[in-house]
Amino acid sequence: MTFTNRLRVIFRSKTSRTLDRLEDPREALDDSYEQLVRMLQDVRLGLAEVATAKKRIELQGQEMGARHQRLADQAESALNQGREDLARTALERRSLLEGQVAAIRDQYTLLQKQQGQLQDNERRLAERVAAFRTEKESIKASYAASQAQVKANEAAAGLGSQMSEVGVSLDRAKDRIVQMQARAAATDELLASGALTDLTAPPDADLERQLSSGATSAEVERQLRAMKDARTARQGRPAGSRGAGPDAWLSIGNGPTQAGDDAP
């Protein structure tokens, strides 16, 4: 695998993981749940504002009711004192106040209706949020289980982006090993031929290496001649002669023992 192909595989695997994170349905479900929660909070905030406005109008209506009664008492008191002009003024103000009370009563009724609608919406939305949360957690658990199963299957089959990276790393390691082995073999040949000089070797090490190689060749030739002589001797020996004894291995490397000699 070339370096360009390795980069392509790594880039593809990283891009795939990034897209998987962006397209993770669990994050989409969490975002949708947060939106529903914010909607529920907005509904509850609106419900609190309507309840506050309704309470304010209710207090204002109570104050107007108290004034309405007070004006009636003042008109009665003025009439008892013979002050019809003051009684008429009190009654006129009481009449205007009745119109204002009717207006805020209509506002109070409207706010009470809005509060009831908001309470119904808040209840239904709260139930929907709770149901969505339960379903969301169930879907997330199912997705996590499926994702774990897919990763396990891909790992078992040698598939998937991570396994691709493992394969790329393995290929690179093999290439490096082959390169180092080839380089080591080439340097060994150059050192053996004398084309390269081992600066760490002692003086005259090249002579020692050549003499050792010659001694090894001479030993091989000697053993080959001994085997030939032993073969010739066995061919001329009468039948029934015994071969080497069980302790013949003790003489290996200790002298020119010929294979096939009889034990004493």
Backbone as CSV, one residue per row, in Angstrom:
resi,resn,N_x,N_y,N_z,CA_x,CA_y,CA_z,C_x,C_y,C_z
1,MET,0.855,-1.196,0.000,0.000,0.000,0.000,0.889,1.243,0.000
2,THR,0.670,2.131,-0.951,1.469,3.338,-1.065,1.104,4.337,0.026
3,PHE,1.969,5.358,0.143,1.728,6.382,1.160,0.453,7.155,0.866
4,THR,0.196,7.409,-0.415,-1.028,8.133,-0.793,-2.267,7.330,-0.441
5,ASN,-2.234,6.019,-0.685,-3.378,5.176,-0.334,-3.591,5.137,1.170
6,ARG,-2.496,5.115,1.926,-2.628,5.131,3.385,-3.312,6.410,3.850
7,LEU,-2.854,7.554,3.296,-3.485,8.829,3.657,-4.954,8.844,3.281
8,ARG,-5.278,8.257,2.137,-6.672,8.246,1.692,-7.529,7.416,2.649
9,VAL,-7.024,6.261,3.073,-7.771,5.404,3.991,-7.957,6.088,5.340
10,ILE,-6.878,6.704,5.856,-6.967,7.380,7.146,-7.939,8.555,7.077
11,PHE,-7.843,9.350,5.990,-8.749,10.498,5.854,-10.192,10.039,5.737
12,ARG,-10.428,8.949,5.000,-11.784,8.446,4.830,-12.340,7.952,6.155
13,SER,-11.517,7.268,6.941,-11.995,6.747,8.222,-12.302,7.876,9.199
14,LYS,-11.429,8.897,9.244,-11.682,10.020,10.147,-12.909,10.811,9.704
15,THR,-13.079,10.994,8.386,-14.264,11.697,7.895,-15.524,10.922,8.221
16,SER,-15.452,9.601,8.087,-16.615,8.769,8.399,-16.988,8.883,9.864
17,ARG,-15.996,8.895,10.760,-16.290,9.030,12.188,-16.895,10.392,12.497
18,THR,-16.389,11.444,11.819,-16.948,12.786,12.038,-18.400,12.845,11.607
19,LEU,-18.705,12.270,10.434,-20.089,12.254,9.968,-20.976,11.436,10.890
20,ASP,-20.437,10.349,11.412,-21.225,9.532,12.340,-21.584,10.326,13.589
21,ARG,-20.629,11.125,14.072,-20.939,11.938,15.245,-21.968,13.007,14.923
22,LEU,-21.847,13.608,13.704,-22.807,14.639,13.329,-24.199,14.063,13.117
23,GLU,-24.275,12.824,12.637,-25.554,12.200,12.349,-26.011,11.267,13.469
24,ASP,-25.442,11.410,14.629,-25.802,10.545,15.754,-27.252,10.826,16.152
25,PRO,-28.156,9.851,16.016,-29.566,10.098,16.361,-29.761,10.404,17.834
26,ARG,-28.863,9.968,18.689,-29.000,10.257,20.108,-28.875,11.758,20.380
27,GLU,-27.943,12.415,19.663,-27.817,13.856,19.832,-29.040,14.571,19.283
28,ALA,-29.591,14.084,18.161,-30.802,14.696,17.606,-31.972,14.550,18.575
29,LEU,-32.093,13.392,19.203,-33.163,13.188,20.185,-32.985,14.104,21.392
30,ASP,-31.756,14.254,21.851,-31.508,15.150,22.990,-31.849,16.595,22.630
31,ASP,-31.509,17.001,21.398,-31.838,18.361,20.967,-33.357,18.564,20.913
32,SER,-34.070,17.586,20.372,-35.532,17.697,20.310,-36.131,17.751,21.709
33,TYR,-35.589,16.955,22.603,-36.101,16.962,23.986,-35.856,18.321,24.644
34,GLU,-34.683,18.893,24.413,-34.397,20.208,24.984,-35.335,21.263,24.419
35,GLN,-35.673,21.170,23.135,-36.624,22.112,22.546,-38.003,21.981,23.202
36,LEU,-38.438,20.749,23.418,-39.729,20.556,24.086,-39.701,21.104,25.513
37,VAL,-38.609,20.911,26.205,-38.496,21.425,27.576,-38.546,22.948,27.572
38,ARG,-37.860,23.564,26.594,-37.912,25.029,26.505,-39.327,25.504,26.194
39,MET,-40.036,24.797,25.319,-41.429,25.149,25.035,-42.286,25.044,26.292
40,LEU,-42.085,23.989,27.055,-42.840,23.819,28.294,-42.526,24.947,29.276
41,GLN,-41.265,25.332,29.350,-40.894,26.437,30.235,-41.543,27.739,29.778
42,ASP,-41.614,27.968,28.457,-42.257,29.176,27.947,-43.748,29.188,28.281
43,VAL,-44.392,28.018,28.139,-45.816,27.935,28.469,-46.033,28.214,29.949
44,ARG,-45.196,27.656,30.804,-45.325,27.891,32.242,-45.047,29.352,32.590
45,LEU,-44.090,29.971,31.882,-43.816,31.380,32.117,-45.023,32.229,31.712
46,GLY,-45.629,31.913,30.548,-46.828,32.634,30.126,-47.978,32.427,31.090
47,LEU,-48.090,31.203,31.607,-49.145,30.922,32.583,-48.940,31.747,33.852
48,ALA,-47.706,31.873,34.279,-47.422,32.678,35.470,-47.730,34.152,35.220
49,GLU,-47.420,34.642,34.024,-47.700,36.047,33.700,-49.211,36.301,33.649
50,VAL,-49.965,35.385,33.068,-51.431,35.546,33.014,-52.008,35.518,34.423
51,ALA,-51.528,34.597,35.251,-52.018,34.519,36.628,-51.694,35.801,37.397
52,THR,-50.500,36.369,37.130,-50.124,37.618,37.795,-51.038,38.761,37.353
53,ALA,-51.283,38.861,36.028,-52.163,39.918,35.520,-53.581,39.759,36.062
54,LYS,-54.036,38.519,36.124,-55.383,38.273,36.652,-55.485,38.674,38.126
55,LYS,-54.438,38.367,38.881,-54.440,38.743,40.295,-54.413,40.255,40.452
56,ARG,-53.668,40.934,39.586,-53.618,42.393,39.653,-54.991,42.994,39.366
57,ILE,-55.681,42.473,38.337,-57.022,42.977,38.014,-57.994,42.654,39.147
58,GLU,-57.828,41.497,39.748,-58.696,41.129,40.859,-58.542,42.104,42.031
59,LEU,-57.301,42.463,42.345,-57.074,43.440,43.415,-57.637,44.818,43.040
60,GLN,-57.453,45.173,41.757,-57.998,46.447,41.306,-59.525,46.448,41.378
61,GLY,-60.134,45.314,41.034,-61.593,45.214,41.120,-62.088,45.316,42.559
62,GLN,-61.335,44.685,43.479,-61.718,44.795,44.889,-61.634,46.244,45.371
63,GLU,-60.596,46.935,44.928,-60.460,48.344,45.301,-61.602,49.171,44.717
64,MET,-61.979,48.918,43.458,-63.099,49.636,42.839,-64.417,49.305,43.533
65,GLY,-64.573,48.047,43.938,-65.794,47.673,44.656,-65.922,48.409,45.964
66,ALA,-64.764,48.542,46.676,-64.785,49.282,47.947,-65.112,50.752,47.707
67,ARG,-64.568,51.332,46.632,-64.877,52.736,46.317,-66.341,52.902,45.914
68,HIS,-66.850,51.912,45.160,-68.251,51.960,44.740,-69.169,52.004,45.960
69,GLN,-68.849,51.187,46.969,-69.643,51.185,48.194,-69.469,52.483,48.962
70,ARG,-68.264,52.999,48.972,-67.987,54.252,49.683,-68.739,55.421,49.046
71,LEU,-68.785,55.489,47.700,-69.539,56.545,47.024,-71.036,56.435,47.315
72,ALA,-71.530,55.195,47.408,-72.953,55.020,47.748,-73.233,55.546,49.147
73,ASP,-72.307,55.268,50.077,-72.482,55.756,51.447,-72.390,57.281,51.477
74,GLN,-71.465,57.850,50.703,-71.348,59.313,50.675,-72.593,59.974,50.083
75,ALA,-73.143,59.366,49.030,-74.376,59.929,48.450,-75.517,59.885,49.462
76,GLU,-75.624,58.796,50.222,-76.653,58.675,51.241,-76.462,59.697,52.342
77,SER,-75.209,59.879,52.757,-74.915,60.843,53.811,-75.212,62.266,53.343
78,ALA,-74.844,62.575,52.081,-75.100,63.927,51.551,-76.601,64.194,51.440
79,LEU,-77.364,63.197,51.061,-78.810,63.364,50.947,-79.433,63.588,52.316
80,ASN,-78.898,62.877,53.330,-79.408,63.055,54.680,-79.119,64.458,55.194
81,GLN,-78.046,65.063,54.725,-77.680,66.413,55.154,-78.332,67.483,54.275
82,GLY,-79.121,67.053,53.302,-79.772,68.014,52.422,-78.874,68.555,51.342
83,ARG,-77.785,67.893,51.111,-76.869,68.326,50.053,-77.084,67.447,48.829
84,GLU,-78.099,67.792,48.073,-78.393,67.009,46.878,-77.287,67.141,45.827
85,ASP,-76.635,68.304,45.783,-75.555,68.475,44.804,-74.415,67.500,45.056
86,LEU,-74.044,67.336,46.353,-72.989,66.383,46.683,-73.448,64.945,46.437
87,ALA,-74.729,64.682,46.725,-75.251,63.346,46.485,-75.240,63.028,44.992
88,ARG,-75.611,64.065,44.186,-75.612,63.858,42.734,-74.183,63.613,42.228
89,THR,-73.221,64.342,42.744,-71.810,64.153,42.317,-71.317,62.749,42.672
90,ALA,-71.634,62.290,43.864,-71.221,60.954,44.295,-71.849,59.886,43.412
91,LEU,-73.137,60.098,43.086,-73.816,59.116,42.240,-73.246,59.125,40.816
92,GLU,-72.878,60.322,40.323,-72.278,60.390,38.984,-70.932,59.641,38.955
93,ARG,-70.143,59.892,39.979,-68.855,59.189,40.051,-69.070,57.683,40.205
94,ARG,-70.085,57.313,40.948,-70.386,55.884,41.138,-70.795,55.249,39.812
95,SER,-71.535,56.018,38.992,-71.961,55.504,37.703,-70.762,55.304,36.766
96,LEU,-69.844,56.287,36.759,-68.624,56.127,35.944,-67.799,54.929,36.422
97,LEU,-67.740,54.784,37.732,-66.965,53.677,38.290,-67.565,52.331,37.888
98,GLU,-68.879,52.272,37.789,-69.519,51.014,37.396,-69.100,50.605,35.982
99,GLY,-68.929,51.623,35.088,-68.440,51.316,33.731,-67.020,50.778,33.749
100,GLN,-66.174,51.360,34.591,-64.798,50.875,34.711,-64.758,49.463,35.293
101,VAL,-65.606,49.223,36.272,-65.657,47.888,36.872,-66.104,46.868,35.841
102,ALA,-67.065,47.223,34.998,-67.524,46.302,33.962,-66.398,45.979,32.982
103,ALA,-65.561,47.002,32.655,-64.446,46.791,31.717,-63.402,45.839,32.304
104,ILE,-63.022,46.084,33.547,-61.999,45.201,34.118,-62.580,43.824,34.421
105,ARG,-63.915,43.761,34.632,-64.517,42.455,34.821,-64.398,41.629,33.538
106,ASP,-64.585,42.294,32.383,-64.420,41.588,31.107,-62.970,41.134,30.926
107,GLN,-62.015,42.006,31.295,-60.596,41.615,31.214,-60.297,40.432,32.130
108,TYR,-60.870,40.471,33.302,-60.653,39.377,34.261,-61.205,38.067,33.718
109,THR,-62.391,38.135,33.104,-62.990,36.934,32.524,-62.138,36.403,31.386
110,LEU,-61.620,37.324,30.532,-60.755,36.899,29.422,-59.465,36.265,29.932
111,LEU,-58.846,36.884,30.928,-57.612,36.322,31.479,-57.867,34.979,32.155
112,GLN,-59.018,34.851,32.790,-59.354,33.578,33.421,-59.505,32.478,32.371
113,LYS,-60.096,32.837,31.215,-60.227,31.860,30.134,-58.864,31.499,29.557
114,GLN,-58.001,32.508,29.368,-56.651,32.250,28.861,-55.851,31.381,29.835
115,GLN,-56.036,31.656,31.118,-55.335,30.848,32.111,-55.776,29.394,32.050
116,GLY,-57.037,29.165,31.860,-57.520,27.792,31.740,-56.954,27.098,30.510
117,GLN,-56.917,27.829,29.390,-56.350,27.241,28.172,-54.863,26.938,28.349
118,LEU,-54.133,27.877,28.952,-52.703,27.653,29.175,-52.465,26.480,30.128
119,GLN,-53.306,26.343,31.121,-53.168,25.210,32.036,-53.383,23.886,31.313
120,ASP,-54.360,23.847,30.394,-54.583,22.628,29.603,-53.390,22.359,28.695
121,ASN,-52.889,23.423,28.051,-51.730,23.247,27.169,-50.501,22.803,27.955
122,GLU,-50.321,23.392,29.136,-49.174,23.021,29.963,-49.270,21.560,30.393
123,ARG,-50.463,21.116,30.741,-50.634,19.730,31.160,-50.363,18.775,30.003
124,ARG,-50.924,19.074,28.825,-50.704,18.190,27.668,-49.233,18.192,27.243
125,LEU,-48.615,19.365,27.254,-47.210,19.444,26.854,-46.310,18.735,27.857
126,ALA,-46.626,18.849,29.143,-45.837,18.152,30.163,-45.942,16.642,29.979
127,GLU,-47.139,16.154,29.663,-47.308,14.724,29.396,-46.529,14.311,28.159
128,ARG,-46.554,15.171,27.136,-45.813,14.856,25.917,-44.311,14.833,26.174
129,VAL,-43.813,15.784,26.964,-42.384,15.816,27.291,-41.980,14.563,28.057
130,ALA,-42.815,14.154,29.023,-42.500,12.952,29.799,-42.499,11.709,28.915
131,ALA,-43.497,11.606,28.013,-43.556,10.448,27.115,-42.378,10.457,26.145
132,PHE,-42.046,11.646,25.635,-40.917,11.744,24.705,-39.609,11.369,25.387
133,ARG,-39.459,11.786,26.642,-38.238,11.449,27.372,-38.106,9.936,27.538
134,THR,-39.196,9.273,27.887,-39.152,7.816,28.030,-38.806,7.143,26.716
135,GLU,-39.465,7.587,25.639,-39.194,6.989,24.322,-37.782,7.317,23.866
136,LYS,-37.319,8.531,24.171,-35.959,8.927,23.788,-34.918,8.021,24.442
137,GLU,-35.060,7.785,25.711,-34.090,6.934,26.414,-34.138,5.505,25.890
138,SER,-35.339,5.033,25.540,-35.451,3.685,24.991,-34.759,3.591,23.632
139,ILE,-34.970,4.606,22.784,-34.337,4.608,21.465,-32.822,4.715,21.603
140,LYS,-32.354,5.561,22.511,-30.912,5.701,22.713,-30.289,4.394,23.189
141,ALA,-30.983,3.699,24.079,-30.467,2.411,24.552,-30.414,1.400,23.419
142,SER,-31.457,1.371,22.588,-31.479,0.446,21.451,-30.370,0.778,20.461
143,TYR,-30.168,2.064,20.225,-29.117,2.480,19.290,-27.737,2.102,19.826
144,ALA,-27.527,2.338,21.125,-26.232,1.997,21.716,-25.976,0.494,21.626
145,ALA,-27.014,-0.303,21.879,-26.847,-1.753,21.782,-26.548,-2.174,20.345
146,SER,-27.270,-1.593,19.388,-27.034,-1.929,17.985,-25.642,-1.491,17.548
147,GLN,-25.225,-0.305,17.991,-23.898,0.187,17.640,-22.810,-0.720,18.210
148,ALA,-22.999,-1.168,19.446,-22.021,-2.076,20.042,-21.973,-3.396,19.279
149,GLN,-23.139,-3.886,18.862,-23.176,-5.131,18.110,-22.491,-4.982,16.764
150,VAL,-22.730,-3.834,16.092,-22.090,-3.596,14.800,-20.577,-3.542,14.956
151,LYS,-20.100,-2.830,15.986,-18.656,-2.744,16.201,-18.061,-4.111,16.498
152,ALA,-18.782,-4.904,17.291,-18.285,-6.245,17.602,-18.228,-7.106,16.352
153,ASN,-19.289,-7.033,15.530,-19.301,-7.818,14.291,-18.217,-7.355,13.329
154,GLU,-18.043,-6.029,13.211,-17.006,-5.519,12.317,-15.618,-5.919,12.804
155,ALA,-15.429,-5.858,14.130,-14.129,-6.255,14.665,-13.874,-7.737,14.411
156,ALA,-14.926,-8.557,14.575,-14.763,-9.991,14.341,-14.490,-10.283,12.870
157,ALA,-15.095,-9.486,11.975,-14.921,-9.705,10.534,-13.752,-8.924,9.973
158,GLY,-13.105,-8.091,10.802,-11.989,-7.305,10.296,-12.432,-6.121,9.473
159,LEU,-13.635,-5.602,9.750,-14.160,-4.469,8.996,-14.168,-3.235,9.888
160,GLY,-14.663,-2.142,9.335,-14.809,-0.922,10.113,-13.608,-0.014,9.965
161,SER,-13.805,1.254,10.312,-12.759,2.261,10.140,-11.565,1.987,11.056
162,GLN,-11.835,1.582,12.296,-10.741,1.318,13.216,-9.910,0.128,12.755
163,MET,-10.604,-0.910,12.264,-9.863,-2.061,11.754,-9.062,-1.674,10.509
164,SER,-9.586,-0.734,9.711,-8.837,-0.259,8.552,-7.551,0.422,9.001
165,GLU,-7.636,1.232,10.048,-6.437,1.875,10.572,-5.460,0.841,11.126
166,VAL,-6.014,-0.183,11.787,-5.141,-1.258,12.281,-4.435,-1.948,11.120
167,GLY,-5.197,-2.198,10.028,-4.598,-2.815,8.850,-3.527,-1.946,8.235
168,VAL,-3.783,-0.630,8.191,-2.783,0.294,7.649,-1.524,0.270,8.509
169,SER,-1.686,0.305,9.827,-0.532,0.260,10.727,0.233,-1.051,10.573
170,LEU,-0.516,-2.141,10.422,0.137,-3.438,10.241,0.918,-3.485,8.937
171,ASP,0.327,-2.960,7.869,1.030,-2.926,6.584,2.289,-2.075,6.674
172,ARG,2.185,-0.931,7.348,3.366,-0.079,7.493,4.458,-0.786,8.290
173,ALA,4.059,-1.478,9.358,5.046,-2.201,10.160,5.725,-3.296,9.336
174,LYS,4.924,-4.018,8.539,5.513,-5.068,7.691,6.477,-4.473,6.673
175,ASP,6.073,-3.341,6.059,6.957,-2.698,5.087,8.258,-2.261,5.734
176,ARG,8.175,-1.711,6.939,9.392,-1.287,7.610,10.294,-2.468,7.949
177,ILE,9.666,-3.571,8.376,10.459,-4.762,8.711,11.171,-5.290,7.471
178,VAL,10.428,-5.360,6.339,11.046,-5.845,5.094,12.186,-4.929,4.684
179,GLN,11.970,-3.614,4.789,13.024,-2.678,4.424,14.255,-2.839,5.307
180,MET,14.029,-2.976,6.627,15.158,-3.122,7.533,15.879,-4.447,7.316
181,GLN,15.119,-5.519,7.051,15.761,-6.808,6.777,16.598,-6.743,5.506
182,ALA,16.042,-6.106,4.460,16.801,-5.973,3.212,18.055,-5.132,3.427
183,ARG,17.914,-4.068,4.219,19.080,-3.218,4.478,20.133,-3.967,5.292
184,ALA,19.654,-4.750,6.296,20.610,-5.519,7.104,21.340,-6.541,6.249
185,ALA,20.591,-7.251,5.351,21.238,-8.243,4.483,22.247,-7.583,3.551
186,ALA,21.873,-6.416,3.010,22.783,-5.731,2.094,24.052,-5.279,2.805
187,THR,23.902,-4.727,4.018,25.095,-4.295,4.758,25.953,-5.479,5.172
188,ASP,25.318,-6.633,5.495,26.109,-7.831,5.806,26.950,-8.248,4.610
189,GLU,26.330,-8.242,3.423,27.080,-8.622,2.221,28.214,-7.646,1.947
190,LEU,27.941,-6.353,2.138,28.996,-5.367,1.897,30.120,-5.502,2.900
191,LEU,29.759,-5.780,4.183,30.810,-5.986,5.178,31.620,-7.236,4.876
192,ALA,30.920,-8.304,4.447,31.631,-9.551,4.151,32.558,-9.403,2.957
193,SER,32.137,-8.627,1.981,32.971,-8.450,0.783,34.067,-7.430,0.980
194,GLY,34.000,-6.678,2.063,35.019,-5.671,2.303,34.700,-4.330,1.706
195,ALA,33.536,-4.198,1.070,33.171,-2.909,0.479,32.915,-1.871,1.551
196,LEU,32.437,-2.324,2.729,32.238,-1.447,3.870,33.191,-1.858,4.982
197,THR,33.607,-0.893,5.738,34.538,-1.153,6.839,33.808,-0.932,8.149
198,ASP,33.883,-1.950,9.003,33.274,-1.830,10.326,34.199,-1.011,11.208
199,LEU,33.836,0.257,11.481,34.685,1.145,12.259,34.805,0.715,13.713
200,THR,33.845,-0.077,14.199,33.895,-0.530,15.593,34.665,-1.828,15.760
201,ALA,35.035,-2.475,14.657,35.743,-3.757,14.748,37.192,-3.523,15.145
202,PRO,37.835,-4.498,15.838,39.246,-4.341,16.218,40.141,-4.382,14.980
203,PRO,41.393,-3.979,15.114,42.311,-4.030,13.957,42.485,-5.459,13.439
204,ASP,42.623,-5.580,12.129,42.835,-6.866,11.459,41.663,-7.815,11.650
205,ALA,40.461,-7.294,11.905,39.300,-8.165,12.064,38.924,-8.817,10.750
206,ASP,39.232,-8.127,9.645,38.907,-8.720,8.343,39.726,-9.966,8.097
207,LEU,41.017,-9.949,8.530,41.845,-11.137,8.369,41.327,-12.293,9.212
208,GLU,40.944,-11.989,10.460,40.398,-13.027,11.335,39.130,-13.633,10.726
209,ARG,38.300,-12.784,10.125,37.056,-13.287,9.532,37.341,-14.202,8.352
210,GLN,38.342,-13.812,7.511,38.673,-14.655,6.361,39.304,-15.972,6.800
211,LEU,40.203,-15.907,7.831,40.822,-17.134,8.323,39.788,-18.075,8.929
212,SER,38.809,-17.495,9.666,37.754,-18.315,10.255,36.914,-18.969,9.170
213,SER,36.648,-18.216,8.117,35.870,-18.793,7.015,36.627,-19.913,6.346
214,GLY,37.973,-19.748,6.177,38.771,-20.813,5.568,38.836,-22.043,6.450
215,ALA,38.955,-21.831,7.780,39.003,-22.970,8.695,37.694,-23.738,8.664
216,THR,36.594,-23.032,8.585,35.291,-23.695,8.523,35.168,-24.520,7.255
217,SER,35.633,-23.971,6.156,35.581,-24.724,4.890,36.456,-25.959,4.960
218,ALA,37.646,-25.836,5.568,38.540,-26.990,5.691,37.919,-28.068,6.571
219,GLU,37.263,-27.670,7.645,36.619,-28.633,8.522,35.497,-29.374,7.796
220,VAL,34.712,-28.613,6.988,33.639,-29.248,6.214,34.206,-30.255,5.229
221,GLU,35.298,-29.894,4.565,35.923,-30.821,3.619,36.443,-32.061,4.335
222,ARG,37.044,-31.886,5.529,37.560,-33.018,6.279,36.444,-33.990,6.655
223,GLN,35.296,-33.393,7.154,34.176,-34.248,7.529,33.590,-34.964,6.315
224,LEU,33.581,-34.308,5.177,33.073,-34.940,3.959,33.948,-36.116,3.559
225,ARG,35.272,-35.953,3.630,36.181,-37.063,3.304,36.010,-38.215,4.281
226,ALA,35.816,-37.871,5.576,35.639,-38.922,6.574,34.374,-39.726,6.296
227,MET,33.290,-39.029,5.875,32.044,-39.732,5.561,32.225,-40.650,4.363
228,LYS,32.968,-40.194,3.374,33.223,-41.038,2.194,34.034,-42.267,2.567
229,ASP,35.074,-42.068,3.418,35.904,-43.201,3.834,35.071,-44.200,4.636
230,ALA,34.206,-43.674,5.524,33.369,-44.561,6.328,32.412,-45.347,5.441
231,ARG,31.889,-44.694,4.431,30.961,-45.388,3.514,31.687,-46.507,2.781
232,THR,32.925,-46.226,2.339,33.703,-47.250,1.633,34.013,-48.421,2.560
233,ALA,34.325,-48.089,3.837,34.635,-49.139,4.801,33.423,-50.011,5.078
234,ARG,32.227,-49.430,5.161,31.018,-50.206,5.432,30.687,-51.130,4.259
235,GLN,30.941,-50.627,3.066,30.656,-51.453,1.903,31.558,-52.680,1.858
236,GLY,32.809,-52.589,2.362,33.709,-53.733,2.351,33.659,-54.551,3.620
237,ARG,32.869,-54.193,4.615,32.792,-54.891,5.883,31.799,-56.029,5.770
238,PRO,32.066,-57.161,6.390,31.121,-58.293,6.319,29.824,-57.971,7.026
239,ALA,28.783,-58.674,6.639,27.447,-58.459,7.224,27.455,-58.773,8.704
240,GLY,26.586,-58.125,9.459,26.473,-58.365,10.894,27.328,-57.472,11.727
241,SER,28.123,-56.610,11.109,28.941,-55.681,11.892,28.055,-54.655,12.557
242,ARG,28.421,-54.302,13.734,27.612,-53.323,14.467,27.998,-51.913,14.064
243,GLY,27.021,-51.023,14.236,27.272,-49.608,13.947,27.800,-48.912,15.187
244,ALA,27.628,-47.640,15.214,28.120,-46.837,16.336,27.331,-47.158,17.587
245,GLY,27.978,-47.162,18.733,27.345,-47.456,20.001,26.478,-46.304,20.488
246,PRO,25.751,-46.538,21.569,24.855,-45.490,22.082,25.585,-44.273,22.629
247,ASP,26.869,-44.411,22.953,27.633,-43.281,23.477,28.502,-42.639,22.417
248,ALA,28.202,-42.919,21.140,29.034,-42.359,20.073,28.933,-40.850,20.002
249,TRP,27.810,-40.312,20.523,27.650,-38.853,20.441,28.674,-38.099,21.282
250,LEU,29.284,-38.813,22.287,30.261,-38.145,23.130,31.511,-37.755,22.375
251,SER,31.736,-38.405,21.234,32.959,-38.122,20.481,32.755,-37.065,19.411
252,ILE,31.530,-36.538,19.314,31.277,-35.534,18.277,32.096,-34.300,18.569
253,GLY,32.881,-33.854,17.591,33.690,-32.652,17.722,34.974,-32.854,18.485
254,ASN,35.242,-34.121,18.956,36.457,-34.375,19.731,37.543,-35.041,18.925
255,GLY,37.294,-35.321,17.671,38.346,-35.971,16.884,37.777,-36.488,15.584
256,PRO,38.573,-37.012,14.765,38.141,-37.496,13.437,37.451,-38.839,13.534
257,THR,36.356,-38.904,14.380,35.636,-40.162,14.508,34.906,-40.439,13.218
258,GLN,34.966,-41.608,12.721,34.311,-41.958,11.475,32.969,-42.595,11.775
259,ALA,31.964,-42.102,11.067,30.638,-42.671,11.250,30.623,-44.118,10.862
260,GLY,30.033,-44.928,11.677,29.904,-46.336,11.345,30.931,-47.197,12.005
261,ASP,31.941,-46.688,12.799,32.946,-47.509,13.480,32.263,-48.331,14.552
262,ASP,32.826,-49.528,14.786,32.263,-50.406,15.805,32.629,-49.900,17.176
263,ALA,31.749,-50.134,18.102,32.042,-49.819,19.512,33.025,-50.785,20.041
264,PRO,33.897,-50.428,20.996,34.900,-51.362,21.561,34.239,-52.418,22.383
